[in-house]
Amino acid sequence: MHIVYISREYPPSHRGGGIASYLKIIAEGFAAKGHQVTVIAASDDTRTESDEIINSVRIIRLAEGDFCIKASEPDSGIIEKFRFIYRFHFYRKKIRDAVSKLDNVDIIEVAEYGAEGLYLNNLNIPIVYRLHTPALLDHKNFSLQRLNFSNLLYYYSGKKELQILRDNGIYITSCSTSLKEWVGKYIGLDTTGIKVIYNPLQNDFLKDTLYDGKRIKCDTVFFAGTVCDWKGAGDLVEACQTLNERGINITLKMAGKTGNYGKALKEKYKSASWLKILGKLPHKELKTLYSSSAVVCLPSWWENMPMVCIEAMAQGAIVIGSNSGGMSEIIEDGRSGFLLPPKQPDLWANKILEIIQMTTEQRLKISNEAKQRISNVFSLNKIIDQTYNYYQFVISDYKR
């Protein structure tokens, strides 16, 4: 089978996020099983193009994307601000042209995010649209974002995403049931045909687990993810502050991108020796922190299917996750971890204290359940099999 994946994000890239991680794992997974896999992504430096094979995956990076990454090319000043406008349609037609030059393509999977499937519908190739998180999903209120001056261009792209799903979305997969339900409620799609296939976990996260309940009698609380409001970063800081004020010595370590919100949080709590904002860390360091912390806390106001939760549980960490969104599909509350409502720091403080005071036997029981849960549901081989079966169905149904 020749599979083509399309998304501007593909590692290594300064734009790499959750979509990029998913694509790398799934593309290399299919290639390892002998399938022909091509990825069409964007070059970080929009002046250059490349075509190379890495780990048996052909990666075509296109020039002239509708964005600018200052770490990769010089700031073009005022022109940069209009790049989205004059390149939006041009770049998406370029994607179409790149696909049309490929031989014997059996199926295309394109992320809904970024509306990069805008001109793919007339290629006579079946297309699977993969729901990761539409641009217009409001994480703060779990609804549709409203148009305002500050999000004008972003809103345009988001509306194009929804248009594609409404007009062309015959075959759609979603990384979580929660996201599938959101699409049904706010876009008005019939969700009965949307197939939920979870994001897979890299095999190495299921190996070399470092967690040992006997030595995790510590006071470290760990957070991984963008340090922003809707990830619940401020709520978690407040919960740990409450515990410290009650005389319970808690160290909170936070790893991830820190924008203006993270910088403001760091400034606000600059005198708090118990708060460590670490910035972005490589996976190797994340694995160590997952397995060496008393508890991993992910208090997002809403999430689709966060990989940090899956990764932490695979390492045997005891995870408290938000019950709003996809984490409720990962964690079995009270068995393989814990679920709490977001935006309630006092509840989170009490649960953190409860976990810290657990016996070694209680810790190991939850740790083992967490590892088993991830192995049973999110392993790469299981997700590859589910995806392959769905692709086969799509190809057959499209021909019919």
N, C-alpha and C positions, 0 to 999 in steps of 0.2 A: 504494500500500500504506500502511495506517495502522499504524504500529509504536508500541508503548508500552514504554518502558523504566522499570524500577522499581528504585530503590536509594536509600537515605537520603542517599547522597553524590552531590552534583552541584555543580560550581563555579558561582559562588564560595561557598565554605563553609569553616568552620574544621575540618570533618571530612574535607575533601578528601584522598583518597589515590589509590592506583593505580586503584581502581574508578571514582572520579570522573573521573580523566583519560581512561580508556577510554571512559566514557559520553559525555563531551563531544565527543570526537573522532568516535565512531561515529554519535552522534545528529546532529551538525551535518553529517557526511558524507552521511548518507541524506537529510537535509533539502535539502542543496545539489543533490541529484539529483532533487528534485521529490516526494519521498515526504512524507506527513504523519507527523510525529514528535511524540509526547507523552512527557514525562518526569515521573514521579511521584517526588518526593524529599521529604525532611523539611526543615522550616524549622529553622535553627540555634536560633532563638528559638521554643521550643515553644508560646509564647502567641499566635503570629501565623501567618497563612496568606497565600499569594500565588498569583497566576495571571497569568503574563506570557509574551510571545513574545520570544525573543532569538535572533538569527541563524536565524530561521524555525523554531525549535523551541519548542513550547509547554511551559513548565515550571510544574508545579503543585507547590507546596511545602506540605505538610500540617503542621498544628499537632499538639500533644499527642503528640510522639514520646516514646519510652521512655528518654530520655537527657537530660543537662543539659550545656550548654556555657557555662562561666562567662563567657567573653568575649562571649556574646550575651544572657544573661539573668541576673538576680541569683541568687545561691546560695540555694536554698530550704531549706538546712539538712538536718535529718533526713528531711524528706519526699523530698528528692532521692535518698536512698539506697534508698528503696522504690519509686521511680518505675518502675524496670524491672519490678517485680512487678505493679503494678496497671495498667500501661499496655501491657505486652507484647502481649497478645492484642487489647486494644482498638485499638491503633494498626494492627495488621495487618488487622483487620476494616475499619478506616477506609480502608486502601489498596484493599481489595476494593470498597468502596462507591464510591470515586473512579473506579475503572476502569469499574464498571457504569454510570456516568453518561456515559461517553464514547460517541460514535457510530461505528459501522462500524469497530471495531477488528479488524484482520486477524490480529495476532500480538502476543504479550507476550514480552519478555525480562526476566527477573528474576535478579539476582545471588543465588547460593546463600548468600553471606555475610549474616548477619542474619536469615535465615529469614523474609524478607518475602513469600514466596510461599505462606505457610501456609494462607490462605483463598481462593486464586485458582482452585482446581481445578473449581469448579462454575459458572464463568462462560460455559461453552460457547465458549471462545476457546483456540486452541492456545498452549501455553506452552513457551518455551525457557528452561531453567535454565542459567545461565552460571557455570561454575566459575572463580572467581578464586583463592580459597584458603579452605577451610573453617576456621571458628574453632578447631576442635579439632586442626588440624594442628600438630604439635610441630616447629617449625623446628630445634630443637636436636638432636633425635634422628630426624627424618623419620619420625615415627610418630604415634599418637593420644595427645593429652594425657590425663592421668589426673585424676580428680576429686579436688579437695582443697578445704579451706575457703576459700582465697584466690580460687579461680576458680569458685565455686559458680554464680553467675548467668551468667557467661560460658559455663560448661559446659552449662547448661540451653539457652541459645540455640544452642550448637553441636550439641547432640543433636537439636534441632528441625530444624536444617539437614539433618542426615543422614537424619532421618525423611522429610522432604519428598522428598529424592532417591530414597530407597528406595521410597516409596509412589507418588510421582507423576512420577518422572523418566523420562518416555518420550522426551523430546527434550532432550538435554544437549549443550552445547558446552564445550570447555575451552581455556584460553589456552595450554596447553602439553601435550605428550605426557607429560612428567614428572608433572604434576598428575593427568592421566587415569590413569596407572599407580598413583598413590597411592590414588586413589578406589577402584580395583579391588581393591587389596591390603587396605586398612584399612576400607572400608565394605562390601565384598563385592558391589559392583555388577558386572553384566556390561558391560564397557567396549566391546564390539564396536560398539555404536550411538552411542558418544560421538564427536562430531565435533570434531577439533582445528582451531581457527581462531585464529591468533595475534592479539595486540593490535596495532592499527595505529599508525603514527607520524604525528604532525602533519606536514602538507606543508612547513611552514616549516623543519622540522629538516633537510629534504633540500635546502634552498636556502641560499645565502649561507654555504657552508662556509668557515670561516676558517683551517682547518688548512694549514700550509705546512711540510713536513718540513725545509726549509732553515733555518727559524728556531726549530724546536723542538729545539734542542740545549741543553736546560736540565736542571735537576735536580728539577723539580716532579713529585710524584706526587699524583694527585687521587682522592678518594673521594667518591661521592655516594650518599646514602641515610641512613636513620635510624642515628644513631651508637649502636649497641647491640651486645651480645655476638654474637648469631647472625648479624648482618650481617658479622661478621669484623672489626669495627673495631679491637678490641684486638689481633688477630693482625697486622693491617696496621701498626699502630703499632709492634709488636714487630719486625716485619721492617725497617721504616725505621730504628728505633733500632739494629738490628744493623749496617746499612750505615753509619750515622754513626759507630758505634764502630770500624768498620773503616777510617775515614778518608775515606769517600765521602760528600760533603756532599749530603744529600737533604732537600728541603722537602716535608713532607706537608700538604696542604690537604684538610680534610674539611668537606663541606657537607651539611646535613640536620638534622632534628629531633634535639635533644639532651635526653634525659630524664636520669634519675638516673645511668644508666651513662655517658652522655657527660660529665656534670658530674664524675663521679668520675675519668674518664680525664683530663679537663682538669686536675684538681687533682693527680693523680699525676705528670703530666708538665709541671707549671707552669714548671719551670726549663728545659724543652727548647725552645729558640728555633726549632727546625726544625719544630715541630708547630703548625699553625694550624687551630683548630676554629672554623668560620665561621658556624654556625647555618644556618637556612633561607635560601635565596637564590631570587630570581626566575629564570625560565627564561632570560632574556637573559644574566644573569651566568653561569648554568650553561653555556650554549653557549660563552661565551668561555673558561671554565676547561677545558671538554672539549678545545677546539682549541688551547689554549696550554700544555697540560701535556705532559710527556715521555711519561707513561703514566697511564691511568685504571685503578685497581684496585678490583675488586668481589669480595671474598673471602668471600661469604656461605656459611654452613654448608649452606643450602638455599634456593633461590628458585623461584618458579613461572615467571615470564616478566618479569624486571625491565625496566621502561621505560628506566631510566638506562643500561643496557647498549646498548639499541637507539639511544637518543638520542646517546650518545657515539660509537658507530660511525658513525652518520649524519653526524656532524661530522668524520669522518676520524680520530678518536682511535685510538691503539693501546691496546687494552683487554686486561687480564688478568682473566679471569672464573673463578669456581668451576665445576668440572665436576660439581657436585652440584646437579641440578635443571635448570631451563629454559635457563640460559646455554649449556649444551652443545648446545642446538638453535639458538642464535643464532650463536655463534662457530664458525668452522671452524678448529680448532687449527693454528697455524703458518701459516695462510694469511690469514684476515681478523682474526686476533687470537690470543690464547693462552688455554689452559685449564689449570688446576692444581687439585689436590685441596685442600679447605679445611683449616684448623687446622694448617698446616705453614708457619710463618713463615719458616723458613730457605729453603724452596723458593721462596717468594715474593720473598725478598730477592735470591736469585740471579737470578731471572727479571727483576726490576726492573733490576738492574745490567746484564744482558745487553741489555735494550732501550735503556737509556740509552747504551750503547756502540755501538749500531747505526750504520751509515752512513746518509747522507741517502737514498740509493737504496733501501736496505732499508726505511726508514721509509715512504717514499712508496709503495712496492709494497703494504705491508700496509694503509696508509691508504686507498688506492684500492680494494683488495679489500673492505675494511670498508664503505665507502660503497656499493659495487656490491651487496654482499650485502644490505644493508638495503633498498636501492631495489628489488631483485628480489623480496624475500620479504615485507617489512613495510610497503610503501607503502600509503597509505590506499585508493587506487583498487583495489588487488589484494584487500585485506581486505574492502572493501565488496562487491565482486563475489562473493567466497566466501560472505560472510554472506547476501547477497541470495539466492543459489542455494539455500542451506540453508533459509532462511525459506520459499522457494517449495516446497521439498520437504515441509517440515513442514505447511504449510497444505494442500497436496494430500493428504498422507497422513492428516492429521487428519479431513478431510472424508470420505475413503474409509472 
